[in-house]
Amino acid sequence: MIPHKCTICKNEYTTLHTEAAQDVIVYVCSTCLEAAKYNFIWICMKCGEVYLRPKKLVIERLKNKDLKSAYTICEDMQMIQGIDMCISCSPDVILDNYVNKKEI
């Protein structure tokens, strides 16, 4: 198998991969896989932007108790999640959803 650049750090080459969606291959190097122990990592499936945040910080800041509970359960797991869109590629949609939730 031919090594590809890591989807997350875009520095190291790796053969470790998974198919996140049909025809969407995500390559993850050992360094980024290790980082997933201590950070939540999200990859935008639309534009490829990567977001990495410390698990403790994310869990502390969550206000939705169900979401907080779910992320707390996953705290000890190495997880890299795909998201449909992000602030980089769809700012209007993200901001509209944020504003609409604030009004409720």
Secondary structure, 3 states (H helix, E strand, C coil): CCCEECCCCCCCEECCEEEEECCEEEECCHHHHHHCCCEEEEEECCCCCEEEEEHHHHHHHCCCHHHHHHHHHCCCCCCEEEECCCCCCCHHHHHHHHHHHHHC
